[in-house]
Each structure stands twice: as C-alpha cells, then as structure tokens.
Amino acid sequence: MAKKIAEKFKMMIPAGQANPSPPVGPALGQRGVNIMEFCKAFNEKTKEMMGFKVPVIVTVYVDKSFTMEIKQPPASELILKAAGLKKGTDNPLTNKVGTITKAKLDEIIERKIVDMNTNDKEMAAKIIAGTCRSMGVEIVD
C-alpha cells in the first residue's frame, strides 16, 4: 500500500550546499523531517550542479519519511551563465546586456526540456528565447 502524503512543498537551494541553517532547517524541521538526512541526500544528488540554485519538490509522508524531486536550474540562471553575466537588464526593450549563440541556446534547451511543459524542441526554443529577450540577452548565429 502506498504511503500517505502529509505535505508537499517546494524550495530553492544552492546545489551541493544544503545545511540546517535557514531557510532549509526551519522548513524541514516544522514538518518533522530529519534535516541532516535531507541535507546529505540533497548535496550528494546536486554536487554536479554546483553554482546554481536548484528547485526541489519535497514530499513528506505521515511517517515523517520524505522523497525529493530535484529539477534543473531555472532557465534564467542557465542563460546568465552562458552569457557570462551577473544579472539581466532593467529595460529589455532598450538595453541589451549580452549575447548567446544558438549552440548555447540548444545546450540550455537540452538540459531544461525535461522540466518544461513541452517535448517539442522548437517550442522549447521559443520559450527559452522569450526568457532571453526579457533579460536583455540577444541570440546570435
């Protein structure tokens, strides 16, 4: 028989750097989850994504056990890293702050498509290109 779910929640945690301090500790502690067990498991699963904040969906069961579903980093962070930028623009219509190549865009799509609401690479490319536009990043050949 399947376990009964007590609660399901999302957090954004730097990859490989989960520790019992806020916001991770209090979010897990108030739900009765073993904080150190979560931190060790999360850090082990995300060590190859270091440098990114990673979304994680935590499912807590009635018996205080948990499962976690780790997603890919947000598209905006992947774009910033590909363009070598610290942040996007304040006005995307007039201020362009960087560029990425179509090859980099394809890499981002390959990585991110598993978490998107489409399986079509052309549609995924349009979604990521829209994010680039809103950040002031141009796509060049």
N, C-alpha and C positions, 0 to 999 in steps of 0.2 A: 504494500500500500504506500502511496506517495506521502511524503511529509507535508504537514500543514504549514502553510506560509503565514508567519506572523506579520512581516513587514518587508517592503521592497523600497529602496531609496538609491539615489544617485549622488556621487561625489566626484570632484575633480582633484586629483592628487598628482604631484610631480612624480614621474616614473622612477621607480627604484629608491624613492626617498620617503616612503610612508613611515611615520613614527607616532608614538602615543600622544604627542602634543596636539593642541588644537590645530585644525578642525577635525582631524581623524579620530583622536581619542574620545572626545565627548560624543561625537556622532555615533560611534560604535558602543561606547560604554552605557549610554542611556537605553540602548536596545539589548544589553546583556551579552554582547558578542565578546569573545576573547580577543582583546586588542592586539596583543603580541603575535598571536597566531595569524591574525589577518595581516599585520604588517609584514611578517616574514613571507607569507604566501604572495602578497602583492608585490613586494620588492623582487622576489625571485622571478615572477612572471613578467615583470616590466623592465628588467635590467637592460634589455636591448633597445628600449625606447628612451633612454636617459636624455634629458634636455627638454622633454616635452611634458606638459600637464596632460594626464590621461584620464578620460572619463571611465568610471567604473560603476556598474549597477550591482548593488549588494542585495541579496535575498536572505533574509533572516527567518529561520524556521522557529516553530513553537518551542522545540527542544534547545534553542539558543545556538544551534549549528548554523552555518552560513555557506552560501556559494557566491562567487563573484564572476561577473561577466565584464571582461576588460575590452574596451572599444579602442579604435585607432585615435590618435591625437586629432584635435579639431583641424579642419581644413585651413583655417586662418593661420594657425601656428606652422603648419607644413609649408604654406605659401611664404610666410615671413622667413623661414629658414632657407627655403630655396632661393629667395631673392636677396638674402643676406641683410635683412632689415631688422630693426628693433621694434618698430611699430608701423602701422598703416598711416594713411593720410588723414588730415582733418577735413578736407574737401575733395572728394574723388573726382568731381567734375573739372576742377581747375588744376589741382596739384597731383602730379604723378610722381610717386616716390621711388619706383623701381620697376624692373622688368624681370620676367622669367621666360625661358624658352619653351617651345611646345614639348620638347623632350622632358623637361622638368614637370610640365603640366601632366604629361602622360604618367610619369612616376607617381605623382600625387594621386591621380585617378586610380592607378593600380592598387595603391595602398589603402585608399579611402573607400573604394566602391563596396566593400563588404559591409560597411555601416550605413550606406546610403539607401534611399527608398527606390532605387532603380538598379537594374542589372545591365542596362544599355550603356555602353561606354560613351556614346555620343551625348546622351542626356546627362551623364555624369560630368562630361567635359563642359557642358553648358552651365551646370550648377557651380562647378569649381571656377570657371571663367567669370561668372557673376560675382563670386566672392572676391576674386582678384580685382575686378572693376571697382567694387565697393571699398576696397582697401587702397586703391590708387596704384595698383600694380598692373603694368601692361604685359601682354603676351606677345612675344616676337618669334619669328621663324628661326 
